[in-house]
Amino acid sequence: MSRLIRLDPLGDDERRQWPRYLVPAEEPIVAGVALTDSDGRPRTLTGRVRDVSEAGLLLSLPTDESCAEFSERGRTLAVVLTLPSGVITLRARVAHCTAPDGRPGGGGYVVGVSIIEIREGDQDRLVEYIGERS
């Protein structure tokens, strides 16, 4: 089992309440994301979690759509994560969305989300996953 690498020192100027950890490529967390697009059509995407904390995720999502699809004010996403201990579900609010290489479209997007709703048992699984690897 790989250890998670802590990404932020949580210094005095850090806004986050929870430390973030890089998810090792050799032990990926698969993420399924459901949303309604700007035309009102349901969409689903499958990507992976790049980093994780008890309160949020950084998702890598392969899509050629505009980042605006994800970053509209108040946008919430339904997210399903596949952890080694099982599948968990949550709702998350988009904090930011960027193209990983600086070029919009074609290469997917990196989407930072804050967890806004998660069942207690699923939260326990997420905390356990982080604790076992940190």
N, C-alpha and C positions, 0 to 999 in steps of 0.2 A: 504494500500500500504506500503510495507516494504521500509526502507531506505537502501541505499547501504552503505557498510562499506568501508571507504578509506583504501587502503592497503599500501600506501607509503607516506612519509611525504614531498617528493620533496625537500630534503635538498640540500646543495651545492654539494654533491658527487653523486647525483642522475642523471642518464643519460636521463631518460624519461622527455619529455616536458609536458606530460599530466598525471594527477593523475589517478591511477587505482582504481576501485571499485569492491568489491566482489558482485557477483550476488546471491541474497538469494535463497536457495533451494526451498522455498515455492512459488517463482515466477520465475521459470526457463525461460531462453531464449533458445529456441531450435535452433540448427544450422545445416543446411544442407551444406555439403562440397562436391564439385566435383573436381576431379583431374584425370590425366592420370597416370596409374601405370608404373613401370619400363619396362613392356612388351608392352607399348603403348595402353593398354586397358583402356577405361573410367571407373572410379569408383565413386561411391557416398557413403557417410557415413552420418549418422545422430548422432549428439552428443548434447552437451550443452555448453553454455558459462559459464566459471567459474569466470572470471573477465573481466571488460570492461573499456576502456578509449575512448577518442575521436579519438585516433590514432591506437588502437590495441585491441586485444582480447586474452584471454587464453581459448582455447577450450579443452574439454574433449571428446575424440573420441574413441569409442569402436572398436578396430581392433586387429587382431592377427598378422598383418603384421609387418615388421621391421620399426623402426622409420625412416630409410633411405628413405622409401616411401614418407615421408613428408619433410625431411630435406635436400634434394639434393640442391646443390648450385643454387640459382635463382628460386627455386620452388615457383610457385604461385598457389593459390587456388581460386576457385570461391566459395563464401560463401553466403548463404541465411539465414537471421536471422528473427525469429518471435518475434517481440516486441509487447507489448500490443496495440500500435497504428497502427500496421500493419507490413507487411513483407518488409524488405529492402534487397538489394543485394549489394555486394561489391567484390572487388578482393583484396587479401592479400598475402603478402610474408611471408614465414615461417622464424621466428627468432630462434626458438629452438624447440626441441621435446624430451620429456623424458617419461620414464615409471613411473607412479605415485608411484609405490611401489618399484622402483629400479630394478625390474625384467623385462627383455625385453619380449614382446609378451604376449598374453593371457589375459592381463588385460586392454588393451587399452593404450592410450597415452595422454599426456598433451602436446598440441601444442600451442606455443606462436606465434602470427602473427601480422604483422604491416599492417595497411590498406594502400593500394597503389592507389586504385581507388574506388570512391563512388560518386553516383549522389548527387547533391546539396540537393534535397528534402530528400533523404535517410540520408544524413549527418545531416540535420536539425532534423529528427526523432530521430537519435541516441543521439544527443546533448540534445534534449528535454527529452528523457528517463533518461539520466544521471542526468540532472538538476532537474527533478521532484523527484528523489530519493536520492539526495545527501544532 
